[in-house]
Amino acid sequence: MKRKLYLLRHSYADPPGDGSDFNRGLTMEGLTAVRALGRKLGEDDFDPDFIVSSNAVRAEDTAINLAEELGISEQLITYEEKIYEASVRELLEIVNEFEDNVKSALLIGHNPTLSFFGEYLTGNGFAGMEPCGILTIQFESSWNELSQGSGNFVSYYHPNH
């Protein structure tokens, strides 16, 4: 069975300031971009079996607004604290644990690790994933067999391009 993994970098966030990086929310530009992304993905019949997101505020806001725009129940969203400061290995461990019946999943996280994860899975360079950029990767194997170079690049999309 073919599987698809979507890697989405959270949308545009408030600049780092005196507060916690973890608690930065989306800017108005970020809200606009994620809503535009949702409209585009809706036109493409985007329908992941579930969404796993970092629990940082900007990632949660991205997940909630995207799900709302797509008409997807927020119950399909799982928040995983390990994603916030994850290494490529930790992201792989998360994805390797997806159930076999899952055909497609969306992972919402942070750069640079998310881009490095895309590179690891496909062998293509994605270090420049922009906020609200989404990478689609297709696999021929089960989730627990995903490893370096096992994915095929399908597309990269950003709502401002």
N, C-alpha and C positions, 0 to 999 in steps of 0.2 A: 504494500500500500504506500502510495506517495503521501508525504507529510509536508506541511508548510510551517515554517517558523517565521514570524514577523518580529523584527527588532525595531522598537520605536524609542528614539531618544525623547525624553520629556520635552514639552514645549518651552518657549521662552519664559525665563523666570526673573524675578526681581534680582537686582545685582547684589552681590555679597555686601553685607554691611556690618553693623555692630552686633546683629543677632546671629542666631545659629544658622549655618548653611542648610541644615536639615529642614528648617522651617520656612525656607523661602517659597513663596507662592508664585503663581503665574502673573505675568504682566497682562495688560489689555492686548498687546500684540500676541502674547502666548495664547490667550483665550480665542482670539480671532483665528490664529493659525490652526489650532487643534479642531476648531469647529469646521474650518475649510477642509482640513484633512478628513474629518468625518464625512462631510458631504461627498468628497471625491471617492473615498473608500466605499461609501454606500452605493455609488453609481457602478462600482466594480464588483458588486455582490460580495463584499468582504464580510465574512461571517465566521470568526474564530470560535472554536469550541470553548475556549476560556481565555482569560486575560490574567497574567501574573505581573504585578507591578511592584516596584520599590515602594516602601511606605513613606518616603520623603514627601513633604507636602506638594511640591511641584509635580512629582510623578503621580501622586494620587489625584491631583486636580486634572492632570492630563487624562488619566484613565476614566475618571467620572465624566468629564466633558465629552470625550470621544464616545463613550458608551451611550450617553444621552443623545448625541447627534445621530448615532447609528440605530437608536432604538433597541439597544442591547441592555438586558437587565444587569443592574449593578451586582446582582448575586453571582454573576459569572466572573467577577473580579476577585482575585486573591491578592492580598498585600504581603509581600515577603521582605522582611527587614534585611536579610542577607544581601539583597540586590544593591542596597545603597552604597556600600563600599566593597562590593564583590570584586574578586579577581576573575579572570577568564575561567579558571578551573572551577570556581564556585558557581558561576553561571552555567557551566557545562553540567555540574552536578544537579542543579535545579532542573534543567531541561531533561537530563537523563532519567529523572524520576517521573516524568509525565506518563500517564496511563496509556496503554497500547491502543485503546479505542479512540484516542484523540487524533484527529486528522490535521487540525491546524490550531496554533496557539500564538498569542501575542505576548511578548515580553517587553515591558516598559522599564527603561533604566537610564543610566547616566554614562556620559563620556568621561574619560577615554575608553573605559572598559567595554562598553557596548560595541563600539567600533572595532576594538581589538577582537572581540568575540566573533563578530561578523567575518573578520579577516581569518581568524583561526578556523572557522567552519567552512569557508569557501576558498581560501587561498587568494582572494582578491583584497585590495587595499580600500579600507573605509574609514581611515583615521579622521576624516573630515565630516563625519555625520553631523549635520546641523541640528539645532533644537527643532523638534517636530518632524525630523526626517525619519522615514520608515524604510527598512530594508526587508525584502522578501527572499527567503532561502527555501529551496525545496530539497527534500531528502528521499531516498529510496529505502532507507532502513528504519528500524524501530527507534524510538526515542532513546532507549538505553544503549543503543549502538552508535549514537552520534559521536563523532570524534573529529580530530583535525583533518580538514580537507574533505569531509564526507558530504558536504552540502554543495548545491549548485545555486549560484546567483541567479535570481529571477528578475528583480527590479529594485531600484531605489527611487523614492519619490519624496519631494518636499513641496508643501502647498504654496510656497512663494516663488516657485520656478515654473 
